[in-house]
């Protein structure tokens, strides 16, 4: 029978509930348990696919092509659970399905209300995931902060759920913040007390408190929090700020969080096996070198937009035992005269995904700089499209080459809309999404990385390499080394005469994990490290 952990957050947002939930999943898996995780997002969008990256951060894509919250990325990176459309639920999704059922006559005669129709739908989604995955433990994270109006139906639903399954089958974990007040020189517990009081008012008594803090959570403080929040002393867990998210499972373990959870849920489990995780942390703690990678994009002030890229680069570092330092380069600011100073000295250049015209010409300049200066280059999705545009313009003499996304009237549409995309009228969930197969050409850098000729990777785009330009590109040295067999689409291109220039239409970053770094990121970092070692003193 599945046991449930509900994770809520209080005081402020962005406390790292997603990483805390993922870390709990990681620890429970280490005890030999099967886990899955679920994120409930109280916003009214059906999914985050139509949101601006500044609003939402990265949109994480699952194998089944669902556009989801970036926390699902953490879940997949920290555990072996596979995410699908069942693992992310939003208010929009819940209302959409209740309203559809109402129109279909499913509730004939009834008045449709938040309690019970909306709350029942939420509970059904939890059960649906439990029935499908049959995990030992389902960890369900409620987005937002306790006290948000939007979050209330979700909190009410998990309260009811807890009552239905019983207190030894479900627990509540509340993540809070202990702010440090400079003038008083101390950590303050009052906001935590208030947020727990708010939870208790709606009938939820947390079993465990995870307290984010910049300083040490002393025994006195723990006692105070335990007393005021009606939580056992040992269940007040310190979550000290850290610069390595992958160390969090270990920190939780030091606080015996896993043991407390197992005991409260009455689970008999094997002792924790974390040797591989520890080894990985050790490599991160004492790297044998450093490389500097320029990430050239237009959301560089908001790193959440590139969450999986940042993580995959770190994983590439782990695979090569080096630390990866990122130099953020805002493509909107790049001009012909400023490219050199912006990119001088980097060991590798990565252009990530993105939408819209702003910043494109800066990215083209960066791709050109990487190609001409033989700097390792990884282009992802938009990054590949930009590399193709650059190559067409400077190597094939197609001066005005462009993507029809940026110039619908370009005489050389080297990137153009997919046939199936031309019919699309709605914006939500209509891109080419999710896992597609790809055949890899044997004599290629890509094959050297994967050592496999059949791969599957996740996509999220509308535009694609235009096959009419395949021959001319090849003649000038840009080779299609990955092809989708069903539709004959170019998924990977490489420049043969270059130390390492690989660009892919898919998003490899979504499948990289700290214990299994993605082959393309591993090889990109390896090539960057080679460059950094062979480069003269800079
Ligand atoms: N805007 C491009 C497209 O729609 C690239 C998308 C992306 O980078 N995810 O094809």
Boltz pocket constraint, residues with backbone or C-beta under 6 A from the ligand:
constraints:
  - pocket:
      binder: B
      contacts: [[A, 352], [A, 353], [A, 354], [A, 355], [A, 356], [A, 380], [A, 381], [A, 382], [A, 383], [A, 405], [A, 460], [A, 461], [A, 462], [A, 463], [A, 464]]
      max_distance: 6.0
